[in-house]
């Protein structure tokens, strides 16, 4: 089966990284048009409260959490020489993934 686009969501755990590796294999084998590597970053209540006064707090939290979640998957893609769009979104994982899939 040939796919036009593949969405690979990851949280940085081994199970999710294996899913990204499988998506990269499909991309490399089938010449798929696009791979979107996605992670969702949730916002703890303490940070949300602090963010009311400091927008930098949100940005730094999202960036740090996204880098931690995406790093293992990006390593897999580099090793397999597969390119991807990379996206980090703020919100609940199930909502972020469904929205990206649409």
Residue, then its C-alpha position, 0 to 999 in steps of 0.5 A: x500500500x502506498x501512502x500520500x501522507x503519514x502522521x507520526x505522533x510521538x511522546x518520546x517513549x520507546x513504543x512511539x519511537x518504534x512507530x516513527x521508525x515504522x513510518x520512516x520505513x514506509x516513507x523510504x520504501x514507498x516514496x511517500x509525499x509527506x511525513x508529519x512528526x507531531x508531539x503534544x505538550x500539555x500545560x501544567x496548571x502552575x505554568x498556566x497560572x504563571x503565564x498570565x503574567x509572563x508569556x515567555x514561561x509558556x514558550x520556554x516550557x513548550x520548547x523544552x518539552x517538545x525537544x525532549x519528546x521529539x529528540x529520539x524520533x528525530x534521531x531515528x529519522x536522521x539515521x534513516x535519512x528521512x525528512x519530515x515536517x516537525x510540529x509541536x502543539x500545545x494541548x491534550x495529545x488526543x485532541x492535537x493528534x485528531x486535529x492534525x489528522x484532519 
